[in-house]
Amino acid sequence: FINNTKAKECRNKVSKYLTVEELQISAEILARVTLLSDLKQKLLH
């Protein structure tokens, strides 16, 4: 029983870490996409 709860805690920590990492990655991608679209608009105009 004790081992089971510890395993669950570890899984929660890992999933939280993953979601934070995924958020950072998606934020970086968003920033790059907005930068690229800004450049495109400047080049087109």
N, CA, C and O atoms as a Tripos MOL2 file, in Angstrom:
@<TRIPOS>MOLECULE
protein
  180   179    45     0     0
PROTEIN
NO_CHARGES

@<TRIPOS>ATOM
      1 N           0.8360   -1.2100    0.0000 N.3       1 PHE1
      2 CA          0.0000    0.0000    0.0000 C.3       1 PHE1
      3 C           0.8710    1.2600    0.0000 C.2       1 PHE1
      4 O           0.6210    2.1980   -0.7570 O.2       1 PHE1
      5 N           1.8950    1.2690    0.8570 N.am      2 ILE2
      6 CA          2.7750    2.4420    0.9360 C.3       2 ILE2
      7 C           3.5190    2.6300   -0.3940 C.2       2 ILE2
      8 O           3.6250    3.7440   -0.9050 O.2       2 ILE2
      9 N           4.0280    1.5250   -0.9430 N.am      3 ASN3
     10 CA          4.7410    1.6170   -2.2150 C.3       3 ASN3
     11 C           3.8350    2.1530   -3.3170 C.2       3 ASN3
     12 O           4.2740    2.9180   -4.1760 O.2       3 ASN3
     13 N           2.5720    1.7490   -3.2860 N.am      4 ASN4
     14 CA          1.6250    2.1810   -4.3070 C.3       4 ASN4
     15 C           1.4590    3.7010   -4.2930 C.2       4 ASN4
     16 O           1.4920    4.3370   -5.3460 O.2       4 ASN4
     17 N           1.2790    4.2840   -3.1070 N.am      5 THR5
     18 CA          1.0990    5.7320   -3.0260 C.3       5 THR5
     19 C           2.3740    6.4540   -3.4530 C.2       5 THR5
     20 O           2.3090    7.5010   -4.0970 O.2       5 THR5
     21 N           3.5270    5.9010   -3.0990 N.am      6 LYS6
     22 CA          4.7910    6.5260   -3.5160 C.3       6 LYS6
     23 C           4.9070    6.5190   -5.0340 C.2       6 LYS6
     24 O           5.3300    7.5060   -5.6350 O.2       6 LYS6
     25 N           4.5320    5.4130   -5.6460 N.am      7 ALA7
     26 CA          4.5850    5.3220   -7.1020 C.3       7 ALA7
     27 C           3.6670    6.3660   -7.7270 C.2       7 ALA7
     28 O           4.0220    7.0050   -8.7170 O.2       7 ALA7
     29 N           2.4890    6.5300   -7.1420 N.am      8 LYS8
     30 CA          1.5530    7.5340   -7.6690 C.3       8 LYS8
     31 C           2.1450    8.9270   -7.5450 C.2       8 LYS8
     32 O           2.0380    9.7310   -8.4710 O.2       8 LYS8
     33 N           2.7680    9.2220   -6.4120 N.am      9 GLU9
     34 CA          3.3800   10.5400   -6.2150 C.3       9 GLU9
     35 C           4.4570   10.7950   -7.2640 C.2       9 GLU9
     36 O           4.5300   11.8790   -7.8430 O.2       9 GLU9
     37 N           5.2820    9.7950   -7.4990 N.am     10 CYS10
     38 CA          6.3510    9.9310   -8.4920 C.3      10 CYS10
     39 C           5.7480   10.2110   -9.8630 C.2      10 CYS10
     40 O           6.2310   11.0710  -10.6000 O.2      10 CYS10
     41 N           4.6960    9.4830  -10.1970 N.am     11 ARG11
     42 CA          4.0700    9.6690  -11.4990 C.3      11 ARG11
     43 C           3.5150   11.0810  -11.6220 C.2      11 ARG11
     44 O           3.6320   11.7130  -12.6720 O.2      11 ARG11
     45 N           2.9110   11.5730  -10.5430 N.am     12 ASN12
     46 CA          2.3720   12.9300  -10.5690 C.3      12 ASN12
     47 C           3.4880   13.9510  -10.7870 C.2      12 ASN12
     48 O           3.3370   14.8840  -11.5740 O.2      12 ASN12
     49 N           4.5970   13.7700  -10.0920 N.am     13 LYS13
     50 CA          5.7260   14.6900  -10.2510 C.3      13 LYS13
     51 C           6.2300   14.6690  -11.6910 C.2      13 LYS13
     52 O           6.4990   15.7160  -12.2790 O.2      13 LYS13
     53 N           6.3530   13.4760  -12.2480 N.am     14 VAL14
     54 CA          6.8550   13.3510  -13.6200 C.3      14 VAL14
     55 C           5.8990   14.0170  -14.5950 C.2      14 VAL14
     56 O           6.3300   14.7540  -15.4820 O.2      14 VAL14
     57 N           4.6020   13.7630  -14.4380 N.am     15 SER15
     58 CA          3.6320   14.3420  -15.3710 C.3      15 SER15
     59 C           3.6110   15.8620  -15.2440 C.2      15 SER15
     60 O           3.4900   16.5620  -16.2500 O.2      15 SER15
     61 N           3.7270   16.3840  -14.0170 N.am     16 LYS16
     62 CA          3.7750   17.8370  -13.8330 C.3      16 LYS16
     63 C           5.0010   18.4030  -14.5390 C.2      16 LYS16
     64 O           4.9110   19.4180  -15.2300 O.2      16 LYS16
     65 N           6.1460   17.7470  -14.3660 N.am     17 TYR17
     66 CA          7.3800   18.2100  -14.9950 C.3      17 TYR17
     67 C           7.2350   18.2130  -16.5110 C.2      17 TYR17
     68 O           7.6510   19.1530  -17.1890 O.2      17 TYR17
     69 N           6.6300   17.1300  -17.0350 N.am     18 LEU18
     70 CA          6.4490   17.0240  -18.4770 C.3      18 LEU18
     71 C           5.5650   18.1490  -18.9930 C.2      18 LEU18
     72 O           5.8710   18.7690  -20.0110 O.2      18 LEU18
     73 N           4.4640   18.4130  -18.2880 N.am     19 THR19
     74 CA          3.5620   19.4550  -18.7740 C.3      19 THR19
     75 C           4.2630   20.8120  -18.7590 C.2      19 THR19
     76 O           4.0600   21.6170  -19.6670 O.2      19 THR19
     77 N           5.0800   21.0750  -17.7480 N.am     20 VAL20
     78 CA          5.8190   22.3390  -17.6980 C.3      20 VAL20
     79 C           6.7730   22.4240  -18.8790 C.2      20 VAL20
     80 O           6.8650   23.4580  -19.5410 O.2      20 VAL20
     81 N           7.4870   21.3260  -19.1410 N.am     21 GLU21
     82 CA          8.4270   21.3140  -20.2610 C.3      21 GLU21
     83 C           7.6850   21.5050  -21.5790 C.2      21 GLU21
     84 O           8.1260   22.2570  -22.4480 O.2      21 GLU21
     85 N           6.5420   20.8090  -21.7180 N.am     22 GLU22
     86 CA          5.7590   20.9390  -22.9470 C.3      22 GLU22
     87 C           5.2630   22.3650  -23.1210 C.2      22 GLU22
     88 O           5.2480   22.8860  -24.2370 O.2      22 GLU22
     89 N           4.8570   23.0010  -22.0270 N.am     23 LEU23
     90 CA          4.3930   24.3900  -22.0990 C.3      23 LEU23
     91 C           5.5160   25.3000  -22.5830 C.2      23 LEU23
     92 O           5.3000   26.1600  -23.4370 O.2      23 LEU23
     93 N           6.7180   25.1090  -22.0350 N.am     24 GLN24
     94 CA          7.8520   25.9360  -22.4520 C.3      24 GLN24
     95 C           8.1420   25.7420  -23.9380 C.2      24 GLN24
     96 O           8.4010   26.7040  -24.6600 O.2      24 GLN24
     97 N           8.0950   24.4730  -24.3900 N.am     25 ILE25
     98 CA          8.3770   24.1830  -25.7940 C.3      25 ILE25
     99 C           7.3280   24.8300  -26.6870 C.2      25 ILE25
    100 O           7.6660   25.4570  -27.6910 O.2      25 ILE25
    101 N           6.0520   24.6820  -26.3230 N.am     26 SER26
    102 CA          4.9900   25.2640  -27.1470 C.3      26 SER26
    103 C           5.0860   26.7850  -27.1370 C.2      26 SER26
    104 O           4.7950   27.4300  -28.1450 O.2      26 SER26
    105 N           5.4920   27.3630  -26.0130 N.am     27 ALA27
    106 CA          5.6560   28.8160  -25.9420 C.3      27 ALA27
    107 C           6.7690   29.2600  -26.8800 C.2      27 ALA27
    108 O           6.6390   30.2740  -27.5660 O.2      27 ALA27
    109 N           7.8660   28.5020  -26.9110 N.am     28 GLU28
    110 CA          8.9680   28.8320  -27.8160 C.3      28 GLU28
    111 C           8.5150   28.7510  -29.2660 C.2      28 GLU28
    112 O           8.8330   29.6210  -30.0760 O.2      28 GLU28
    113 N           7.7620   27.6880  -29.5870 N.am     29 ILE29
    114 CA          7.2690   27.5240  -30.9570 C.3      29 ILE29
    115 C           6.3640   28.6930  -31.3220 C.2      29 ILE29
    116 O           6.4690   29.2520  -32.4140 O.2      29 ILE29
    117 N           5.4740   29.0590  -30.4000 N.am     30 LEU30
    118 CA          4.5730   30.1930  -30.6510 C.3      30 LEU30
    119 C           5.3740   31.4620  -30.9160 C.2      30 LEU30
    120 O           5.0710   32.2110  -31.8450 O.2      30 LEU30
    121 N           6.3980   31.7010  -30.0970 N.am     31 ALA31
    122 CA          7.2120   32.9010  -30.2630 C.3      31 ALA31
    123 C           7.8790   32.9050  -31.6370 C.2      31 ALA31
    124 O           7.9210   33.9360  -32.3080 O.2      31 ALA31
    125 N           8.3990   31.7480  -32.0530 N.am     32 ARG32
    126 CA          9.0540   31.6700  -33.3630 C.3      32 ARG32
    127 C           8.0540   31.9080  -34.4820 C.2      32 ARG32
    128 O           8.3490   32.6070  -35.4510 O.2      32 ARG32
    129 N           6.8670   31.3220  -34.3430 N.am     33 VAL33
    130 CA          5.8430   31.4900  -35.3820 C.3      33 VAL33
    131 C           5.4450   32.9530  -35.5040 C.2      33 VAL33
    132 O           5.3140   33.4680  -36.6140 O.2      33 VAL33
    133 N           5.2520   33.6310  -34.3720 N.am     34 THR34
    134 CA          4.8630   35.0420  -34.4270 C.3      34 THR34
    135 C           5.9960   35.8740  -35.0240 C.2      34 THR34
    136 O           5.7440   36.8060  -35.7870 O.2      34 THR34
    137 N           7.2330   35.5460  -34.6850 N.am     35 LEU35
    138 CA          8.3740   36.2590  -35.2660 C.3      35 LEU35
    139 C           8.3940   36.0860  -36.7740 C.2      35 LEU35
    140 O           8.5940   37.0480  -37.5170 O.2      35 LEU35
    141 N           8.1830   34.8420  -37.2270 N.am     36 LEU36
    142 CA          8.1920   34.5660  -38.6590 C.3      36 LEU36
    143 C           7.0670   35.3140  -39.3640 C.2      36 LEU36
    144 O           7.2810   35.8800  -40.4360 O.2      36 LEU36
    145 N           5.8790   35.3250  -38.7800 N.am     37 SER37
    146 CA          4.7530   36.0170  -39.4200 C.3      37 SER37
    147 C           5.0280   37.5180  -39.4700 C.2      37 SER37
    148 O           4.6810   38.1760  -40.4510 O.2      37 SER37
    149 N           5.6450   38.0640  -38.4250 N.am     38 ASP38
    150 CA          6.0070   39.4810  -38.4350 C.3      38 ASP38
    151 C           6.9880   39.7680  -39.5700 C.2      38 ASP38
    152 O           6.8350   40.7490  -40.2970 O.2      38 ASP38
    153 N           7.9920   38.9100  -39.7170 N.am     39 LEU39
    154 CA          8.9690   39.0870  -40.7870 C.3      39 LEU39
    155 C           8.2990   39.0200  -42.1460 C.2      39 LEU39
    156 O           8.5970   39.8210  -43.0320 O.2      39 LEU39
    157 N           7.3870   38.0570  -42.3140 N.am     40 LYS40
    158 CA          6.6800   37.9300  -43.5960 C.3      40 LYS40
    159 C           5.9150   39.2050  -43.9140 C.2      40 LYS40
    160 O           5.9650   39.6980  -45.0410 O.2      40 LYS40
    161 N           5.2090   39.7380  -42.9280 N.am     41 GLN41
    162 CA          4.4320   40.9580  -43.1560 C.3      41 GLN41
    163 C           5.3530   42.1160  -43.5400 C.2      41 GLN41
    164 O           5.0270   42.8970  -44.4330 O.2      41 GLN41
    165 N           6.4880   42.2290  -42.8770 N.am     42 LYS42
    166 CA          7.4300   43.3110  -43.1800 C.3      42 LYS42
    167 C           7.9840   43.1530  -44.5930 C.2      42 LYS42
    168 O           8.1490   44.1340  -45.3180 O.2      42 LYS42
    169 N           8.2720   41.9020  -44.9810 N.am     43 LEU43
    170 CA          8.8100   41.6610  -46.3180 C.3      43 LEU43
    171 C           7.7570   41.9330  -47.3850 C.2      43 LEU43
    172 O           8.0720   42.4600  -48.4520 O.2      43 LEU43
    173 N           6.5130   41.5770  -47.1010 N.am     44 LEU44
    174 CA          5.4530   41.7560  -48.0920 C.3      44 LEU44
    175 C           5.1010   43.2270  -48.2720 C.2      44 LEU44
    176 O           4.7870   43.6510  -49.3850 O.2      44 LEU44
    177 N           5.1470   44.0120  -47.2010 N.am     45 HIS45
    178 CA          4.7250   45.4120  -47.3020 C.3      45 HIS45
    179 C           5.8450   46.3340  -47.7500 C.2      45 HIS45
    180 O           5.6360   47.5400  -47.8800 O.2      45 HIS45
@<TRIPOS>BOND
     1     1     2 1
     2     2     3 1
     3     3     4 2
     4     3     5 am
     5     5     6 1
     6     6     7 1
     7     7     8 2
     8     7     9 am
     9     9    10 1
    10    10    11 1
    11    11    12 2
    12    11    13 am
    13    13    14 1
    14    14    15 1
    15    15    16 2
    16    15    17 am
    17    17    18 1
    18    18    19 1
    19    19    20 2
    20    19    21 am
    21    21    22 1
    22    22    23 1
    23    23    24 2
    24    23    25 am
    25    25    26 1
    26    26    27 1
    27    27    28 2
    28    27    29 am
    29    29    30 1
    30    30    31 1
    31    31    32 2
    32    31    33 am
    33    33    34 1
    34    34    35 1
    35    35    36 2
    36    35    37 am
    37    37    38 1
    38    38    39 1
    39    39    40 2
    40    39    41 am
    41    41    42 1
    42    42    43 1
    43    43    44 2
    44    43    45 am
    45    45    46 1
    46    46    47 1
    47    47    48 2
    48    47    49 am
    49    49    50 1
    50    50    51 1
    51    51    52 2
    52    51    53 am
    53    53    54 1
    54    54    55 1
    55    55    56 2
    56    55    57 am
    57    57    58 1
    58    58    59 1
    59    59    60 2
    60    59    61 am
    61    61    62 1
    62    62    63 1
    63    63    64 2
    64    63    65 am
    65    65    66 1
    66    66    67 1
    67    67    68 2
    68    67    69 am
    69    69    70 1
    70    70    71 1
    71    71    72 2
    72    71    73 am
    73    73    74 1
    74    74    75 1
    75    75    76 2
    76    75    77 am
    77    77    78 1
    78    78    79 1
    79    79    80 2
    80    79    81 am
    81    81    82 1
    82    82    83 1
    83    83    84 2
    84    83    85 am
    85    85    86 1
    86    86    87 1
    87    87    88 2
    88    87    89 am
    89    89    90 1
    90    90    91 1
    91    91    92 2
    92    91    93 am
    93    93    94 1
    94    94    95 1
    95    95    96 2
    96    95    97 am
    97    97    98 1
    98    98    99 1
    99    99   100 2
   100    99   101 am
   101   101   102 1
   102   102   103 1
   103   103   104 2
   104   103   105 am
   105   105   106 1
   106   106   107 1
   107   107   108 2
   108   107   109 am
   109   109   110 1
   110   110   111 1
   111   111   112 2
   112   111   113 am
   113   113   114 1
   114   114   115 1
   115   115   116 2
   116   115   117 am
   117   117   118 1
   118   118   119 1
   119   119   120 2
   120   119   121 am
   121   121   122 1
   122   122   123 1
   123   123   124 2
   124   123   125 am
   125   125   126 1
   126   126   127 1
   127   127   128 2
   128   127   129 am
   129   129   130 1
   130   130   131 1
   131   131   132 2
   132   131   133 am
   133   133   134 1
   134   134   135 1
   135   135   136 2
   136   135   137 am
   137   137   138 1
   138   138   139 1
   139   139   140 2
   140   139   141 am
   141   141   142 1
   142   142   143 1
   143   143   144 2
   144   143   145 am
   145   145   146 1
   146   146   147 1
   147   147   148 2
   148   147   149 am
   149   149   150 1
   150   150   151 1
   151   151   152 2
   152   151   153 am
   153   153   154 1
   154   154   155 1
   155   155   156 2
   156   155   157 am
   157   157   158 1
   158   158   159 1
   159   159   160 2
   160   159   161 am
   161   161   162 1
   162   162   163 1
   163   163   164 2
   164   163   165 am
   165   165   166 1
   166   166   167 1
   167   167   168 2
   168   167   169 am
   169   169   170 1
   170   170   171 1
   171   171   172 2
   172   171   173 am
   173   173   174 1
   174   174   175 1
   175   175   176 2
   176   175   177 am
   177   177   178 1
   178   178   179 1
   179   179   180 2
@<TRIPOS>SUBSTRUCTURE
     1 PHE1         2 RESIDUE 1 A PHE
     2 ILE2         6 RESIDUE 1 A ILE
     3 ASN3        10 RESIDUE 1 A ASN
     4 ASN4        14 RESIDUE 1 A ASN
     5 THR5        18 RESIDUE 1 A THR
     6 LYS6        22 RESIDUE 1 A LYS
     7 ALA7        26 RESIDUE 1 A ALA
     8 LYS8        30 RESIDUE 1 A LYS
     9 GLU9        34 RESIDUE 1 A GLU
    10 CYS10       38 RESIDUE 1 A CYS
    11 ARG11       42 RESIDUE 1 A ARG
    12 ASN12       46 RESIDUE 1 A ASN
    13 LYS13       50 RESIDUE 1 A LYS
    14 VAL14       54 RESIDUE 1 A VAL
    15 SER15       58 RESIDUE 1 A SER
    16 LYS16       62 RESIDUE 1 A LYS
    17 TYR17       66 RESIDUE 1 A TYR
    18 LEU18       70 RESIDUE 1 A LEU
    19 THR19       74 RESIDUE 1 A THR
    20 VAL20       78 RESIDUE 1 A VAL
    21 GLU21       82 RESIDUE 1 A GLU
    22 GLU22       86 RESIDUE 1 A GLU
    23 LEU23       90 RESIDUE 1 A LEU
    24 GLN24       94 RESIDUE 1 A GLN
    25 ILE25       98 RESIDUE 1 A ILE
    26 SER26      102 RESIDUE 1 A SER
    27 ALA27      106 RESIDUE 1 A ALA
    28 GLU28      110 RESIDUE 1 A GLU
    29 ILE29      114 RESIDUE 1 A ILE
    30 LEU30      118 RESIDUE 1 A LEU
    31 ALA31      122 RESIDUE 1 A ALA
    32 ARG32      126 RESIDUE 1 A ARG
    33 VAL33      130 RESIDUE 1 A VAL
    34 THR34      134 RESIDUE 1 A THR
    35 LEU35      138 RESIDUE 1 A LEU
    36 LEU36      142 RESIDUE 1 A LEU
    37 SER37      146 RESIDUE 1 A SER
    38 ASP38      150 RESIDUE 1 A ASP
    39 LEU39      154 RESIDUE 1 A LEU
    40 LYS40      158 RESIDUE 1 A LYS
    41 GLN41      162 RESIDUE 1 A GLN
    42 LYS42      166 RESIDUE 1 A LYS
    43 LEU43      170 RESIDUE 1 A LEU
    44 LEU44      174 RESIDUE 1 A LEU
    45 HIS45      178 RESIDUE 1 A HIS
